[in-house]
Amino acid sequence: MEEGYAFAGVLWEPPGESSWVFVTLSGEDSEEIRMRVPQRRGFGSVRVAVTVGETTWNTSIFPDSALGSYVLPIKRSVREQEGLEVGDVADLVIRLDVG
């Protein structure tokens, strides 16, 4: 596992009916990740481990061309366990899984 990126992000959901909730990484972190992980998986995704509060899980971040950044999906179970809702600011750490 690589070193982590610590940041605070606002939980948001896309317009329309969706059960997905995301946090957007900064443009600076996204650019660094693009340079560090030139070989990405399907849909341009990058495998990561994420920690928010007391919860850690494995997932992927996905590029969002409209935002020019990666977006991180936040699982419902994590949101419930950590008491997070859309619009809340969460302190997160992501670690790249380049192995």
For each residue, the residues with C-beta under 8 A, 3 or more apart:
1: 49 95 96 97 99
2: 36 95 96 97 98
3: 95
4: 51 93 94 95
5: 25 29 32 33 93 94 95
6: 91 92 93
7: 25 26 29 91 92
8: 89 90 91 92
9: 23 24 25 72 89 90 92
10: 23 24 87 88 89
11: 21 22 23 74 79 84 85 86 87 88 89 90
12: 21 22 23 24 86 87
13: 18 20 21 22 86
14: 18 20 22
15: 18
16:
17:
18: 13 14 15
19: 76
20: 13 14 73
21: 11 12 13 73 74 76 79 86
22: 11 12 13 14 71 72 73 74
23: 9 10 11 12 71 72 74 90 92
24: 9 10 12 64 67 69 70 71 72
25: 5 7 9 29 30 33 61 69 70 71 72 94
26: 7 29 30 69
27: 30 31 68 69
28: 31 32
29: 5 7 25 26 32 33 69 70
30: 25 26 27 33 34 63 68 69 70
31: 27 28 34 35
32: 5 28 29 35 36
33: 5 25 29 30 36 37 46 61 70 96
34: 30 31 37 38
35: 31 32 38
36: 2 32 33 96 98
37: 33 34 40 46 96 98
38: 34 35
39:
40: 37 44 45 46 63
41: 44 45 46 47 60
42: 45
43: 62 63
44: 40 41 62 63
45: 40 41 42 60 61 62 63
46: 33 37 40 41 60 61 70 96
47: 41 58 59 60 96 97 98
48: 58 59 60 61 72 94 95 96 97
49: 1 56 57 58 94 95 97
50: 56 57 58 59 72 92 93 94 95
51: 4 55 56 92 93 94
52: 55 74 78 82 84 90 91 92 93
53: 81 82 90 91
54: 81 82
55: 51 52 78 81 82
56: 49 50 51
57: 49 50 75 78
58: 47 48 49 50 97
59: 47 48 50 72 73 75
60: 41 45 46 47 48
61: 25 33 45 46 48 70 71 72 94
62: 43 44 45 70 71 73
63: 30 40 43 44 45 69 70 71
64: 24 67 68 69 70 71
65: 68
66:
67: 24 64 71
68: 27 30 64 65
69: 24 25 26 27 29 30 63 64
70: 24 25 29 30 33 46 61 62 63 64
71: 22 23 24 25 61 62 63 64 67
72: 9 22 23 24 25 48 50 59 61 92 94
73: 20 21 22 59 62
74: 11 21 22 23 52 78 79 84 90
75: 57 59 78 79
76: 19 21 79 80
77: 80 81
78: 52 55 57 74 75 81 82 84
79: 11 21 74 75 76 82 83 84 85
80: 76 77 83
81: 53 54 55 77 78
82: 52 53 54 55 78 79 90
83: 79 80
84: 11 52 74 78 79 88 90
85: 11 79 88
86: 11 12 13 21
87: 10 11 12
88: 10 11 84 85
89: 8 9 10 11
90: 8 9 11 23 52 53 74 82 84
91: 6 7 8 52 53
92: 6 7 8 9 23 50 51 52 72
93: 4 5 6 50 51 52
94: 4 5 25 48 49 50 51 61 72
95: 1 2 3 4 5 48 49 50
96: 1 2 33 36 37 46 47 48
97: 1 2 47 48 49 58
98: 2 36 37 47
99: 1
